[in-house]
Each structure stands twice: as C-alpha cells, then as structure tokens.
C-alpha cells in the first residue's frame, strides 16, 4: 500500500499534481497513457509544492532532517532530487547512465522490459554510513530504484527512504525494490 503523507505540503502537492499533470493518450505508443509533468515544472507554485512534499520524506515527525544525501536518477529524477536536497540542506548525488561520470564508479546493470540498462555513481559520492533519500518521478517496475538502492549500498550508505511523484500501482515496483518496513516509500500520487 502506498505511503502518502497527510501534511499541508502533501495536500498542496496533490492539488498541483491533479491540476498540472496532463494525460497524453497513446504516447509513446498505442495503449499507453503518458503522464506529462512539463506543465507542473513550468508552474513555480506547483513545482515548489511538489519539492516541499518530497522533502518531507527526508525529515522525521518533528521536522528534523534525517538524511545525509539525496540521490536522483538520470534524467527526470535530477529535476526533483536536486531541489529536494537544497530544501533539506544536504548534498545531491547524481546517479547516471553508464559512461557519463568521470573517475571511479560503482555500476549496476538491471533488466528492462526489452534489454538492459546500467546505472553508475561515483565511488566517493556517498560515504560509509550516510543515509540517502532516493527521489524520482515515477515508481513503475522498480528496476531503476532497485539499482540505485544497490549503488547506495555499494558505497557503504543506507537507503533511508524513497520519494516519488507518482506510483503506478498496477506494476510491481515495491516488490522489485525489495523494501520492507525499514524503508518508507512516499508517493505523492498513486495511479
């Protein structure tokens, strides 16, 4: 079952998502309903509301920051994770596609519906023991978030939480990530 915060920030984010995310039928192929977030990004109040609500996943019940870093996956995760990191006053860690980072990296390959993908993170981006909030736009099949969770672990860090704009409940995202009660998953909207 999705974890949905009930705060004022979450309510404002839910309103912004309902108002600004546009369904595009038959994109990128027939039968798919694409959730276009570009109107949300173009609306400063809506974008701010979503960032504030996602940042709540990095705070405890008293509002204290409980994470050391925020990781965002290329490319749409960058859009949300970087301002969430700023809102929390912590560092941002970009998780990139293979071959995009200079220097030593940890890499994880994972299966897609048709093929494989590889994600990488700098070996020094997350220090051992650091608590990391993973932020992305959509939780669908869970492969990208599971791979990112593995990368955080390879660096010696701990996934402290996962926050996404939307969760596609008809896909096995949570099962793929393999999170239990120790890692909260915050979805601002469930489809």
Residue pairs with C-beta under 8 A, 6 or more apart in sequence:
2 167
2 169
2 185
2 187
2 190
3 184
3 185
3 186
3 187
4 10
4 186
4 187
4 188
4 190
5 53
5 56
5 57
5 186
5 188
7 53
7 56
9 49
9 52
9 53
9 55
9 56
10 53
10 56
10 188
12 49
12 52
12 53
13 49
13 50
13 52
13 53
13 54
13 188
14 53
14 188
14 189
15 49
16 40
16 43
16 45
16 46
16 47
16 49
16 50
17 40
17 46
17 50
17 165
17 166
17 188
17 189
18 189
19 46
20 37
20 39
20 40
20 43
20 46
21 35
21 36
21 37
21 39
21 40
21 166
21 189
22 35
22 36
22 39
23 33
23 34
23 35
23 36
24 33
24 34
24 35
24 36
25 32
25 33
25 34
26 32
26 33
27 34
28 34
35 138
35 166
35 191
37 76
37 137
37 165
40 46
40 47
40 50
41 47
41 79
50 80
50 165
50 188
51 80
51 83
51 84
51 87
52 87
53 188
54 80
54 84
54 135
54 163
54 165
54 186
54 188
55 84
55 87
55 88
56 186
57 133
57 135
57 161
57 162
57 163
57 184
57 186
58 65
58 66
58 67
58 70
58 84
58 88
58 90
58 133
58 160
58 161
58 163
59 65
59 66
59 88
60 66
65 88
65 89
65 90
66 131
66 160
67 88
67 90
67 131
67 132
67 133
67 160
67 161
68 90
68 91
68 127
68 130
68 131
68 132
68 157
69 85
69 90
69 91
69 92
69 93
69 125
69 126
69 130
69 131
69 132
69 133
69 157
70 81
70 82
70 84
70 85
70 88
70 90
70 91
70 92
70 93
70 132
70 133
70 134
70 135
71 77
71 81
71 92
71 93
71 94
71 95
71 121
71 126
71 132
71 133
71 134
71 135
71 148
71 151
71 152
72 78
72 79
72 80
72 81
72 82
72 84
72 92
72 93
72 94
72 95
72 134
72 135
72 136
73 81
73 95
73 119
73 134
73 136
73 144
73 145
73 148
74 94
74 95
74 96
74 97
74 100
74 119
76 136
76 137
76 138
77 95
77 135
77 136
77 137
77 144
78 94
79 137
80 135
80 136
80 137
80 165
81 92
81 135
81 136
82 92
84 133
84 135
84 163
85 91
85 92
86 92
88 133
93 121
93 122
93 125
93 126
93 132
94 101
94 121
94 125
95 119
95 120
95 121
95 148
95 151
96 119
96 120
96 121
97 117
97 118
97 119
97 120
98 107
98 117
98 118
98 119
98 120
99 120
100 120
101 120
101 121
101 122
103 122
103 123
104 122
104 123
104 124
105 120
105 121
105 122
105 123
106 120
106 121
106 123
106 151
106 154
106 155
107 118
107 119
107 120
107 151
108 118
108 119
108 120
108 147
108 148
108 150
108 151
108 154
109 116
109 117
109 118
109 147
110 116
110 117
110 118
110 119
110 143
110 144
110 146
110 147
111 143
112 143
113 141
117 143
117 144
117 147
119 144
119 147
119 148
119 151
120 151
121 148
121 151
121 152
121 154
121 155
123 155
125 155
126 132
126 152
126 155
126 156
126 157
127 155
127 156
127 157
128 155
128 156
128 157
129 156
129 157
129 158
130 155
130 156
130 157
130 158
131 157
131 158
131 160
132 152
132 157
132 158
132 159
132 160
133 160
133 161
133 162
133 163
134 145
134 148
134 149
134 152
134 159
134 161
134 162
134 163
135 162
135 163
135 164
136 144
136 145
136 162
136 164
136 165
137 164
137 165
137 166
138 164
138 165
138 166
138 167
138 168
139 145
139 162
139 164
139 166
139 167
139 168
139 173
139 174
139 177
139 185
139 187
140 168
140 171
140 173
141 171
141 172
141 173
141 176
142 171
142 172
142 173
142 174
142 175
142 176
142 177
143 176
145 162
145 173
145 176
145 177
146 176
146 177
146 178
149 159
149 177
149 178
149 179
152 158
152 159
153 159
159 179
159 183
160 183
161 183
161 184
161 185
161 186
162 177
162 179
162 183
162 184
162 185
162 186
163 185
163 186
163 187
163 188
164 185
164 186
164 187
164 188
165 187
165 188
165 189
166 187
166 188
166 189
166 190
166 191
167 173
167 185
167 187
167 189
167 190
167 191
168 191
169 190
169 191
170 191
174 185
177 183
177 185
179 185
